[in-house]
Amino acid sequence: MAVEAMLGAAVAVLLAALLAVVLLNVCLRYVFNTGFIGGEELGIWLHVALISAGAPLSFNGALAMRLDAFTRMLPLRLLPAAEVLADVITVLAGLILTFGGADIIRMLGGTSPTLGLPEWVRFGFLGAGGIFILFVLVLRRTADGKAFAVLTSLVLGVVLYAGVSELEVDANLPPSLFLGLTAMIGLLLAAPLAHAFLAAAFVAVGFGSSLPEPAIVSTTVTGMSKFLLLAIPFFLLVGVLLTASGVANQLVRFAASMVGHRRAGLAQTTLLTSVLFSGASGSSVANAAFGASTFQPELVKHGYPLAQAGAIIAATSVLDNVIPPSIAFLILAAATNLSVGSLLVGGFFAGGLMAACLAVAIHLTVREQVARPKTTGAERRRAAIAAIPAFGLGIIVVVGIRLGIVTTTEAAALAAFYSFVLAFHARLGWRAVGEAFRQAATEAAAIGLLIGTAAPFAFLLAVDDVAGLVSDFVTMLGGSALSVIILANIVLLLVGLVLDIGAAILLFGPILLPAAIAAGVDPIHFGVILVVNLMIHGLTPPLGMLIFVVSGVTRIPASALFRAVVPYLLALLASLAILCAWAVIF
């Protein structure tokens, strides 16, 4: 649609502007020993604008983070009704952003001291995003021949919005209970996760919530207004540019030269490539899509069953959000104020352990013998030299952050610029570069909206002292490190079945971390366990995002992939058990 094309171009331009602002700030600071006054705040405002413009572009597909496992079980005759009700949640979310944003514009005064712009502008971006969501929903459903259905959703959404606005129920129960119930209904209806969070926070107002509608929007904007979060679109851009420019293929050739001659060599090459690509993209979804398009045909050609080939690709993609740079660790740091550098170091150890367990599982389950002749030392050196440009990204990101030379966001911006230079050197056309910026910006907008909408949800959980309840429960169990680790893993294994990893980190990281610290568990080690636990759910039904990404690219039924991935899932659970034992013993 023309509107979506316009929004896609807008988010690409906003991402380019955001990158330019951060790079200019880095240049001024480290070259001229000065600074760009208001640079960080301008970057945050541009990021909010990017999220607002990109929010309507991810209604469908993995970016919408819809839990459709339950709606797929419905009889065919009930599916249209379920879709209408899911769209009602989206309509409600759009109305909340629109009118809540309008209220803030009327109420908020003052100007930004560094930018000289009215403060309401930043919040107005999200109000405009609500209008875009409603507009694109209507256009998309009408284009699909569902004009009556979307009209029904609009009417029901408006009625629900007006009814909840007048609702005042004194239920003598914590508002977070109704918050969770509403979010669960939205999930069961396969509404976009971010929209379900907004609707839940709004419905909770009628049951005594301390966050009125304008405060919901304000908290949402505040949740996404962190300079650290700007690293997410930059890391996503790195992954897209590396794949589009062909630089990622250099990592594949290097990995093949190292392990391709071994038993199950092609599968081990897939694993090693995932380890190496982790240091570039930081996104498991990006690696799953890359691996499915790159390795799936070769694995099948060498005799691997279709489902097993896809399962290996999905399982190895788990590593990308554990081995630095990791978007999951960035989200965790933003939610809990843990040190990003320390989390990255922990991610190296955990990622290496997970890779070793997967290597053993692949060796035991794959029938393929030697896939190719052993490479010579000279061939390995040539492959390593060709892969040096890709390895340079790891140096920029990890070394720069760990030594304190640059901040996480600055390192991500430098990595994105470096990837852009590599793409230019590879003579990637401007159209392809523009498409890379659009794709990265769209993915970043979906993640950013989720982070923002989780903020009012997490705030209401904090008001009802859910973290205190967890701590009290742990104390009843003895308050030991072992009890905390067991409880945390049970909770995470359950919520990971129905929540996206980003949402689970944002909601449960702040709840579980205080109990872990009180029991004497190292907070960094606990943070690593939390991310590893939740990343494993990329392979578990019903959500299993990595499974669905591979299924979407390869056209292999997700049910077949869920069965084939069991041995590799067990290997990852073994690595999680080792990490937990280490935390308890040491």
VMD Tcl script that draws the C-alpha trace (Angstrom):
set ca {
  {0.00 0.00 0.00}
  {1.09 3.56 -0.65}
  {0.66 4.53 3.00}
  {2.87 1.67 4.18}
  {5.47 2.55 1.54}
  {5.43 6.14 2.80}
  {5.83 5.05 6.40}
  {8.60 2.64 5.38}
  {10.49 5.46 3.69}
  {9.92 7.69 6.73}
  {11.36 5.18 9.21}
  {14.35 4.57 6.95}
  {15.07 8.30 6.85}
  {14.59 8.58 10.62}
  {17.04 5.73 11.20}
  {19.59 7.39 8.90}
  {19.14 10.68 10.78}
  {19.46 8.88 14.11}
  {22.68 7.24 12.99}
  {24.05 10.56 11.74}
  {23.31 12.29 15.06}
  {25.07 9.64 17.15}
  {28.05 9.45 14.78}
  {28.39 13.23 14.81}
  {28.41 13.19 18.60}
  {31.10 10.48 18.61}
  {33.21 12.41 16.11}
  {32.96 15.66 18.05}
  {33.77 13.96 21.36}
  {36.73 11.83 20.35}
  {38.24 13.86 17.52}
  {37.59 17.45 18.55}
  {37.23 16.91 22.31}
  {33.90 18.71 22.35}
  {30.28 17.69 22.21}
  {26.97 18.21 20.46}
  {24.70 19.91 23.00}
  {21.42 18.05 23.04}
  {22.77 15.21 20.89}
  {21.57 12.45 23.20}
  {18.15 14.02 23.66}
  {17.75 14.57 19.92}
  {18.62 10.92 19.36}
  {15.98 9.85 21.89}
  {13.34 12.05 20.24}
  {14.20 10.64 16.81}
  {13.96 7.12 18.22}
  {10.47 7.81 19.61}
  {9.47 9.24 16.22}
  {10.84 6.14 14.47}
  {8.86 3.83 16.76}
  {5.69 5.87 16.24}
  {5.97 5.88 12.45}
  {6.96 2.22 12.26}
  {4.35 0.89 14.69}
  {1.71 0.17 12.00}
  {4.16 -1.72 9.76}
  {4.31 -4.86 11.90}
  {0.69 -6.01 12.18}
  {1.43 -9.42 10.72}
  {4.37 -11.80 10.82}
  {6.87 -12.40 13.60}
  {7.25 -8.69 14.37}
  {3.64 -8.48 15.58}
  {4.51 -11.02 18.30}
  {1.07 -12.61 18.08}
  {0.38 -15.80 20.02}
  {-1.78 -17.61 17.48}
  {-1.41 -21.13 18.89}
  {-4.89 -21.01 20.42}
  {-6.72 -19.40 17.52}
  {-5.28 -22.07 15.20}
  {-7.17 -24.65 17.27}
  {-10.52 -22.97 16.62}
  {-12.96 -24.30 14.01}
  {-12.71 -22.45 10.72}
  {-16.11 -20.84 11.19}
  {-14.91 -19.10 14.38}
  {-11.65 -17.72 12.97}
  {-13.23 -14.55 11.48}
  {-14.79 -13.71 14.85}
  {-11.44 -14.23 16.61}
  {-9.74 -11.92 14.11}
  {-12.39 -9.25 14.68}
  {-11.86 -9.43 18.44}
  {-8.08 -9.26 18.01}
  {-8.56 -6.16 15.88}
  {-10.74 -4.70 18.66}
  {-7.63 -4.84 20.90}
  {-5.65 -3.04 18.21}
  {-8.38 -0.40 17.83}
  {-8.40 0.11 21.59}
  {-4.60 0.51 21.60}
  {-4.77 3.03 18.76}
  {-7.45 5.07 20.56}
  {-5.44 5.04 23.80}
  {-2.35 6.37 22.05}
  {-4.34 8.93 20.06}
  {-6.46 10.44 22.83}
  {-3.93 9.88 25.58}
  {-1.35 11.67 23.46}
  {-3.83 14.50 22.79}
  {-4.42 14.89 26.53}
  {-0.68 15.17 27.14}
  {-0.33 17.80 24.42}
  {-3.01 19.89 26.13}
  {-1.64 19.38 29.63}
  {2.14 19.48 29.19}
  {4.05 22.75 29.15}
  {7.69 23.74 29.04}
  {10.42 23.27 26.46}
  {13.45 21.05 26.17}
  {16.41 22.99 27.62}
  {18.83 21.57 25.04}
  {16.64 21.36 21.92}
  {14.41 24.38 22.50}
  {11.36 22.42 21.36}
  {8.09 22.04 23.30}
  {8.18 18.97 25.52}
  {4.79 17.80 24.24}
  {6.26 17.07 20.79}
  {7.94 13.84 21.95}
  {4.67 12.58 23.40}
  {2.75 13.83 20.37}
  {4.77 11.46 18.16}
  {3.14 8.47 19.83}
  {-0.31 10.08 19.53}
  {0.29 10.33 15.79}
  {1.42 6.71 15.87}
  {-1.99 5.74 17.25}
  {-3.67 7.43 14.29}
  {-1.34 5.60 11.89}
  {-2.20 2.27 13.54}
  {-5.94 2.81 13.07}
  {-5.51 4.10 9.52}
  {-3.32 1.23 8.34}
  {-5.57 -1.35 10.04}
  {-8.60 -0.09 8.12}
  {-6.73 0.08 4.81}
  {-5.18 -3.36 5.19}
  {-8.40 -5.12 6.17}
  {-10.32 -3.33 3.40}
  {-7.70 -4.39 0.86}
  {-8.17 -7.98 2.08}
  {-11.92 -7.75 1.41}
  {-12.82 -7.49 5.10}
  {-14.41 -4.04 5.16}
  {-17.42 -5.16 7.21}
  {-15.20 -7.00 9.69}
  {-12.96 -4.00 10.29}
  {-16.01 -1.73 10.61}
  {-17.30 -4.09 13.30}
  {-13.92 -3.97 15.05}
  {-13.94 -0.16 14.97}
  {-17.43 0.05 16.44}
  {-16.69 -2.48 19.17}
  {-13.37 -0.81 19.93}
  {-14.95 2.63 20.29}
  {-17.72 1.23 22.51}
  {-15.19 -0.58 24.68}
  {-12.99 2.52 24.92}
  {-15.94 4.69 25.95}
  {-17.24 2.06 28.39}
  {-13.92 1.53 30.16}
  {-13.43 5.30 30.42}
  {-16.59 5.45 32.54}
  {-15.92 2.26 34.48}
  {-15.28 2.49 38.22}
  {-15.29 -0.86 40.01}
  {-14.29 -1.26 43.64}
  {-13.38 -4.95 43.56}
  {-11.07 -4.94 46.61}
  {-8.57 -6.75 44.43}
  {-5.22 -5.49 43.13}
  {-5.52 -3.77 39.71}
  {-2.59 -5.86 38.47}
  {-4.89 -8.91 38.60}
  {-7.23 -7.35 36.02}
  {-4.18 -6.09 34.15}
  {-2.90 -9.66 33.77}
  {-6.32 -11.08 32.88}
  {-6.88 -8.51 30.12}
  {-3.41 -9.07 28.69}
  {-4.04 -12.82 28.70}
  {-7.32 -12.37 26.82}
  {-5.48 -10.28 24.23}
  {-2.80 -12.97 23.88}
  {-5.37 -15.75 23.49}
  {-7.10 -13.75 20.75}
  {-3.73 -13.39 18.92}
  {-3.70 -9.62 19.22}
  {-0.27 -7.97 18.81}
  {1.52 -8.23 22.15}
  {2.27 -4.51 22.47}
  {-1.39 -3.69 21.79}
  {-2.50 -6.20 24.44}
  {-0.22 -4.51 26.99}
  {-1.73 -1.09 26.26}
  {-5.29 -2.40 26.42}
  {-4.56 -4.17 29.71}
  {-3.14 -1.02 31.32}
  {-6.20 0.94 30.17}
  {-8.74 -1.61 31.44}
  {-6.96 -1.68 34.82}
  {-7.87 2.02 35.24}
  {-11.49 0.99 35.81}
  {-10.39 -1.28 38.66}
  {-8.42 1.27 40.64}
  {-5.17 1.57 38.68}
  {-3.03 4.59 39.56}
  {-2.22 5.21 35.89}
  {-4.89 7.22 34.03}
  {-4.92 7.24 30.26}
  {-2.49 10.16 29.72}
  {-0.10 8.61 32.25}
  {-0.21 5.32 30.33}
  {1.00 7.10 27.19}
  {3.50 9.16 29.17}
  {4.95 6.05 30.84}
  {5.10 4.32 27.47}
  {7.11 7.17 25.97}
  {9.36 7.29 29.02}
  {9.95 3.54 28.75}
  {11.31 3.88 25.22}
  {13.19 7.14 25.90}
  {16.52 5.67 26.98}
  {19.72 6.39 25.09}
  {20.86 2.79 25.59}
  {17.90 1.54 23.53}
  {19.19 3.38 20.45}
  {21.71 0.56 20.11}
  {18.90 -1.82 19.06}
  {18.14 -0.31 15.62}
  {21.88 0.05 14.96}
  {22.62 -3.61 15.71}
  {19.66 -4.67 13.58}
  {21.03 -2.53 10.74}
  {24.42 -4.24 11.11}
  {22.87 -7.67 10.63}
  {20.81 -6.63 7.59}
  {23.74 -4.87 5.88}
  {26.12 -7.79 6.49}
  {23.68 -10.21 4.91}
  {22.78 -7.95 1.98}
  {26.41 -7.10 1.17}
  {27.58 -10.71 1.24}
  {30.06 -10.13 4.08}
  {28.21 -12.72 6.15}
  {29.12 -15.33 3.53}
  {32.78 -14.76 4.37}
  {32.01 -15.96 7.88}
  {30.37 -19.06 6.38}
  {33.48 -19.87 4.31}
  {35.74 -19.40 7.33}
  {33.54 -21.62 9.49}
  {33.50 -24.29 6.77}
  {37.30 -24.23 6.57}
  {37.53 -24.84 10.32}
  {34.97 -27.60 10.92}
  {33.53 -28.59 7.54}
  {35.72 -31.70 7.29}
  {34.48 -33.17 10.56}
  {31.61 -35.60 11.10}
  {28.35 -33.71 10.51}
  {30.63 -31.02 9.12}
  {27.94 -28.99 7.39}
  {25.80 -28.88 10.53}
  {28.85 -27.94 12.60}
  {29.60 -25.22 10.04}
  {26.07 -23.91 10.59}
  {26.73 -23.84 14.33}
  {30.12 -22.10 14.07}
  {28.71 -19.56 11.61}
  {25.98 -18.76 14.13}
  {28.63 -18.23 16.82}
  {30.59 -15.90 14.54}
  {27.52 -14.08 13.21}
  {26.39 -13.47 16.79}
  {29.21 -10.98 17.16}
  {27.76 -9.00 14.30}
  {23.99 -8.99 14.38}
  {22.95 -9.51 18.01}
  {19.59 -10.73 16.71}
  {18.48 -14.36 16.76}
  {15.64 -13.64 14.35}
  {18.09 -12.14 11.84}
  {20.38 -15.16 12.10}
  {17.49 -17.61 11.80}
  {16.34 -15.94 8.59}
  {19.92 -15.83 7.24}
  {20.61 -19.46 8.14}
  {17.31 -20.70 6.71}
  {18.02 -19.10 3.35}
  {21.77 -19.92 3.29}
  {22.17 -23.35 4.91}
  {18.83 -25.09 4.47}
  {19.29 -25.92 0.74}
  {22.86 -27.15 1.34}
  {21.92 -29.29 4.33}
  {19.08 -30.93 2.39}
  {21.36 -31.43 -0.62}
  {23.78 -33.36 1.62}
  {21.09 -35.75 2.81}
  {19.73 -34.06 5.93}
  {15.99 -34.58 6.46}
  {14.06 -31.36 5.88}
  {12.84 -31.00 9.46}
  {16.22 -31.84 11.01}
  {17.98 -29.27 8.81}
  {15.51 -26.58 9.86}
  {15.74 -27.60 13.51}
  {19.54 -27.28 13.50}
  {19.28 -23.78 12.01}
  {16.69 -22.69 14.58}
  {18.62 -24.18 17.52}
  {21.93 -22.57 16.56}
  {20.20 -19.21 16.12}
  {19.49 -19.13 19.86}
  {23.12 -18.13 20.39}
  {22.74 -14.73 18.75}
  {20.92 -13.17 21.68}
  {23.41 -14.62 24.16}
  {26.82 -14.06 22.54}
  {27.56 -10.30 22.41}
  {26.36 -7.97 21.13}
  {22.99 -9.13 22.40}
  {19.78 -7.15 22.07}
  {18.34 -9.23 24.93}
  {21.11 -8.06 27.27}
  {20.51 -4.46 26.21}
  {16.83 -4.80 27.14}
  {17.76 -6.43 30.45}
  {20.24 -3.66 31.27}
  {17.62 -1.02 30.48}
  {15.06 -2.76 32.72}
  {17.34 -3.48 35.69}
  {20.29 -1.05 35.44}
  {22.78 -3.93 35.38}
  {26.16 -3.26 33.75}
  {26.03 -3.88 30.00}
  {29.75 -4.66 29.84}
  {29.53 -7.27 32.60}
  {26.49 -8.87 30.98}
  {28.36 -9.13 27.69}
  {31.26 -10.91 29.38}
  {28.79 -13.33 30.97}
  {27.19 -13.81 27.57}
  {30.51 -14.94 26.10}
  {30.85 -17.69 28.68}
  {27.21 -18.80 28.43}
  {27.24 -18.71 24.62}
  {30.38 -20.83 24.49}
  {28.83 -23.38 26.84}
  {25.63 -23.53 24.80}
  {27.59 -23.92 21.56}
  {29.60 -26.80 23.06}
  {26.41 -28.59 24.15}
  {24.88 -28.10 20.70}
  {28.04 -29.40 19.03}
  {27.80 -32.61 21.06}
  {24.09 -32.98 20.25}
  {24.74 -32.48 16.52}
  {27.57 -35.02 16.61}
  {25.29 -37.60 18.22}
  {22.17 -37.05 16.10}
  {23.44 -36.41 12.57}
  {24.18 -39.42 10.36}
  {26.27 -37.52 7.80}
  {29.95 -38.45 7.78}
  {32.78 -36.24 6.47}
  {31.12 -33.62 4.30}
  {34.23 -32.28 2.54}
  {37.99 -32.81 2.37}
  {40.05 -31.35 5.17}
  {41.26 -27.88 4.30}
  {44.93 -27.03 4.24}
  {46.55 -24.44 6.47}
  {46.88 -22.09 3.51}
  {43.16 -22.38 2.72}
  {42.28 -21.64 6.32}
  {44.53 -18.58 6.35}
  {42.89 -17.27 3.16}
  {39.43 -17.83 4.62}
  {40.45 -16.10 7.85}
  {41.91 -13.12 5.98}
  {38.75 -12.80 3.88}
  {36.67 -12.80 7.09}
  {38.74 -10.09 8.80}
  {36.28 -7.31 7.83}
  {33.48 -9.18 9.60}
  {35.66 -9.87 12.66}
  {36.34 -6.14 12.89}
  {32.78 -5.65 14.10}
  {33.42 -7.71 17.21}
  {36.45 -5.61 18.03}
  {34.49 -2.37 17.66}
  {31.58 -3.53 19.77}
  {32.90 -5.77 22.52}
  {36.36 -4.29 23.04}
  {35.05 -0.74 22.77}
  {32.33 -1.31 25.36}
  {34.35 -3.47 27.74}
  {37.33 -1.07 27.86}
  {35.01 1.89 28.32}
  {36.22 3.60 25.15}
  {32.68 4.12 23.86}
  {29.19 3.64 25.22}
  {27.03 0.75 24.05}
  {24.98 2.99 21.77}
  {28.09 4.64 20.32}
  {29.66 1.24 19.67}
  {26.48 0.11 17.90}
  {26.48 3.26 15.76}
  {30.14 2.75 14.83}
  {29.39 -0.87 13.95}
  {26.48 0.24 11.75}
  {28.69 2.79 9.99}
  {31.40 0.15 9.55}
  {28.81 -2.22 8.03}
  {27.64 0.58 5.74}
  {31.23 1.06 4.52}
  {31.53 -2.69 3.90}
  {28.27 -2.62 1.94}
  {29.54 0.34 -0.10}
  {32.80 -1.50 -0.78}
  {30.77 -4.53 -1.91}
  {28.99 -2.16 -4.34}
  {25.60 -2.70 -2.84}
  {23.13 -0.48 -4.68}
  {21.45 2.48 -3.02}
  {18.07 0.81 -3.41}
  {19.33 -2.22 -1.49}
  {20.86 0.02 1.18}
  {17.58 1.89 1.53}
  {15.72 -1.40 1.88}
  {18.19 -2.46 4.60}
  {17.51 0.75 6.53}
  {13.75 0.26 6.10}
  {13.86 -3.35 7.30}
  {16.04 -2.58 10.32}
  {13.91 0.44 11.25}
  {10.67 -1.55 11.00}
  {12.06 -4.31 13.22}
  {13.39 -1.73 15.68}
  {10.01 0.02 15.81}
  {8.26 -3.23 16.73}
  {10.78 -3.97 19.50}
  {10.70 -0.36 20.72}
  {6.90 -0.30 20.91}
  {6.96 -3.51 22.94}
  {9.54 -2.03 25.34}
  {7.49 1.15 25.71}
  {4.14 -0.54 26.26}
  {5.65 -2.93 28.80}
  {6.61 0.08 30.97}
  {3.10 0.89 32.31}
  {2.49 -2.85 32.72}
  {5.68 -3.21 34.79}
  {4.87 -0.03 36.75}
  {1.51 -1.41 37.87}
  {3.12 -4.70 38.87}
  {5.59 -2.70 40.97}
  {2.79 -0.65 42.59}
  {1.14 -3.89 43.72}
  {4.54 -5.08 45.01}
  {4.60 -8.27 42.97}
  {8.39 -8.37 43.45}
  {7.82 -8.30 47.23}
  {5.40 -11.19 46.98}
  {7.99 -13.20 45.05}
  {10.64 -12.37 47.67}
  {8.29 -13.43 50.48}
  {7.56 -16.68 48.69}
  {11.28 -17.34 48.25}
  {11.77 -16.67 51.98}
  {9.10 -19.26 52.75}
  {11.10 -21.75 50.68}
  {14.18 -21.05 52.76}
  {15.58 -18.00 50.96}
  {18.60 -19.91 49.65}
  {20.30 -19.38 46.31}
  {19.09 -22.83 45.23}
  {15.43 -22.01 45.99}
  {15.68 -18.72 44.10}
  {17.28 -20.36 41.07}
  {14.70 -23.15 40.99}
  {11.75 -20.78 41.42}
  {13.07 -18.30 38.86}
  {13.62 -21.01 36.26}
  {10.16 -22.47 36.81}
  {8.58 -19.01 36.44}
  {10.63 -18.19 33.35}
  {10.02 -21.58 31.75}
  {6.27 -21.00 32.18}
  {6.05 -17.36 31.07}
  {8.42 -18.01 28.19}
  {5.82 -20.32 26.69}
  {3.44 -17.41 26.08}
  {5.53 -14.23 26.18}
  {8.09 -12.84 23.76}
  {11.58 -12.76 25.27}
  {11.69 -8.95 25.30}
  {8.39 -8.70 27.15}
  {9.36 -11.42 29.62}
  {12.66 -9.66 30.41}
  {10.95 -6.30 30.89}
  {8.24 -7.69 33.16}
  {10.01 -10.38 35.16}
  {13.60 -9.16 35.27}
  {12.83 -6.40 37.81}
  {10.61 -8.82 39.79}
  {13.02 -11.75 40.10}
  {16.34 -9.91 40.34}
  {15.79 -8.46 43.87}
  {15.01 -11.93 45.24}
  {18.16 -13.32 43.63}
  {20.33 -10.56 45.09}
  {18.78 -11.07 48.53}
  {19.67 -14.78 48.34}
  {23.28 -13.97 47.52}
  {23.19 -14.84 43.81}
  {25.48 -12.71 41.67}
  {23.15 -10.33 39.76}
  {25.14 -10.55 36.51}
  {25.16 -14.34 36.60}
  {21.43 -14.33 37.34}
  {20.84 -11.95 34.42}
  {22.69 -14.33 32.10}
  {20.61 -17.28 33.37}
  {17.43 -15.27 32.78}
  {18.34 -14.48 29.16}
  {19.50 -18.04 28.40}
  {16.30 -19.48 29.89}
  {14.07 -17.20 27.86}
  {16.06 -17.58 24.64}
  {15.51 -21.34 24.76}
  {11.81 -20.57 24.36}
  {12.53 -19.53 20.81}
  {12.31 -23.29 20.17}
  {9.31 -24.24 22.32}
  {5.61 -24.28 21.42}
  {3.30 -22.50 21.23}
  {5.22 -19.24 20.56}
  {8.61 -20.57 19.35}
  {9.53 -17.51 17.29}
  {12.74 -18.99 15.84}
  {10.85 -22.09 14.75}
  {8.24 -19.95 13.01}
  {10.89 -17.79 11.31}
  {12.61 -20.89 9.89}
  {9.23 -22.36 8.98}
  {8.27 -19.16 7.16}
  {11.46 -19.14 5.08}
  {11.68 -22.87 4.34}
  {7.93 -23.69 4.20}
  {8.48 -26.65 6.54}
  {5.48 -27.12 8.89}
  {6.22 -25.71 12.32}
  {4.88 -28.89 13.95}
  {7.56 -30.95 12.20}
  {10.26 -28.52 13.31}
  {9.07 -28.61 16.93}
  {9.47 -32.41 16.91}
  {12.86 -32.39 15.20}
  {14.35 -29.75 17.51}
  {13.88 -31.83 20.71}
  {17.48 -33.19 20.89}
  {18.94 -29.70 20.50}
  {16.45 -28.28 22.96}
  {17.62 -30.84 25.52}
  {21.23 -29.84 24.87}
  {20.40 -26.19 25.54}
  {18.54 -27.13 28.72}
  {21.65 -29.03 29.83}
  {23.71 -25.86 29.35}
  {21.14 -23.93 31.39}
  {21.40 -26.53 34.18}
  {25.20 -26.14 34.22}
  {24.89 -22.35 34.47}
  {22.42 -22.68 37.34}
  {24.64 -25.17 39.18}
  {27.58 -22.79 38.77}
  {25.52 -19.93 40.26}
  {24.53 -22.01 43.29}
  {27.97 -23.54 43.97}
  {30.07 -20.44 43.39}
}
mol new
graphics top color blue
foreach p $ca { graphics top sphere $p radius 0.5 }
foreach p [lrange $ca 0 end-1] q [lrange $ca 1 end] { graphics top cylinder $p $q radius 0.2 }
display resetview
